[in-house]
């Protein structure tokens, strides 16, 4: 069950179902920006030194990383995690898989790749993704209204 305050704030922040999809896409990016677990077997390490001084100051072909997540991104990530509990387990997996496949992609989620992994057609994956977000949006509306009995929603 989602808290009423979270449901109201998420609805105001997203503004619609498209904004809800954007919230999950942003949360997937933020999840990649968060630090990973620390390896307990590694206590210290020396940075690798390059043989030529020209290569040591960013003149090489290295790409820049993601950077760290700021507080607003972490807050939105927390909201996405909290409202995920209102979805069915299969719908939640699908929404997060689509969100993660859209990271660093100009064209959005990779419907065909997700469909191959799940044994579904790409249009079926897209339709189920949209249906899951639409159901979640209506559930947020019910929770924002203050519905105490969750049997009314499921």
N, C-alpha and C positions, 0 to 999 in steps of 0.2 A: 504494500500500500504506500502511496506517495503522500507525503505531508502536504497539507493545504497550502502552506507558504511557498513551498518549492513549486507546486503546480501553477500557482498564480504568477510567480516570478518568471518561470520558464515560458509561460504563455505570453507574458508581456515582452520578454526578450526576443522570442522567435517571431511573433506576430502572425504566424500561419504554419501550414504543413511544410512549405518550402524552407522556412526558417528553421524548423525542427530538423530537417535533413541537413541543413548547414551546421546546426549545432553538433550533430554526430560527426560530420566531416571534420569540423574544427577540433573536436575531442580526439579524433584519431591522430591528427597532427600533433596535438599536445601530448598524447601518450608517447609518441616517438621522441618528443623533446625532454621528457622526464628522465632523470638519471636511472640507470639500471642498478641491479644489485651489485654489491661489492664482492669481489672474489676474496675469500678469506685466506687463500694460499699465497696471494701476492701482497707483500708487506711494503715493499718499496721498489722503485725502478728508476733507472737513469734514462733521460730522454735520448733518443737516437740522434747522433750528431752527423750532419751531412759533410761530405769531404770538401765541398767548395763553398766559400762564404756567400757567393751570389745566390745559391740555392737556399740559404738559411733564412732569407728575409721575405719569403712569399713570392719569389719570382718564378717558382716552378708551377707545374700543372695541377696542383692540389685544389680540391673544391672546398668551399666553406661549409661548415656544418650547420645544423639547425639553429643553434643557439639555445639558450635556456628558456623555459616557459615563464611567462610573467604571471602575476597574480590573477588577472582577469581570465586568462586562458585556463588556469588551474581551477578557478571557480566554475567556469563553464563545463570543464571536464567532470567536475564533481556533480554538477547538475545532470549531465548526461548519464553518469553512472547511477545516480539515484532514480531517475525515471526509467532506466532500463528494467528495473524490477517489475514494472507494471506490464511489460510485454510477456508473451509466451516465450519459453526458452528457445524454441526454433526460430521465432521471429527476431529475438534479440541477437542470436548468432548471425542471422542473415544481415541484419542492419549493421552490425559491427564489421562483418566481412566486407560489405559494400563500402562502408566508410573507410576502412583500411586500404581497400583496393583503389580508392580515389586519391590517396595521398600522392602528391607530385605528378598528378595526371591532369592534363589540360582538358580531357574529354569526359571526366567524371569516372564513375565506377566501371570496372571491367565486368560487364554482365556475362559475357560469354565464358570468361575464365571461371567465374564463380559458379556458373551453370554447369560447366564440365566437372568441377570439384564435387558438386552436389547431385549430379545426374539429372539436371533440369535444362530446359531450353532457356536461352538468354531472356526472351520476352517474359517467360514465367518468373524468372528471378526478379526482373524489374517490376512486374505486377505485384509479386508478393512483398517486395520492399516497399512499394507505395502503399499497399494495403496495411502493412504493419505500422507505417508512420501515421496513416490516417486513423487507425484504431487507437494508437497511442495519443494522438491529438485529442480525440474525443474522450478518452479516459482522463487526460489532463483537465479537460473541461469539467468532467464530473467531479474530480477531486477538488478543483478550484471552487466549485459550488458548495463543497462541504458534504459530499455524500459519505456517510459513515459505514453503510453496509456495502461491502465489496461484491456481494452476490448480485447487486443490481448491474454491475459493470460486466462481469464475465458471463 
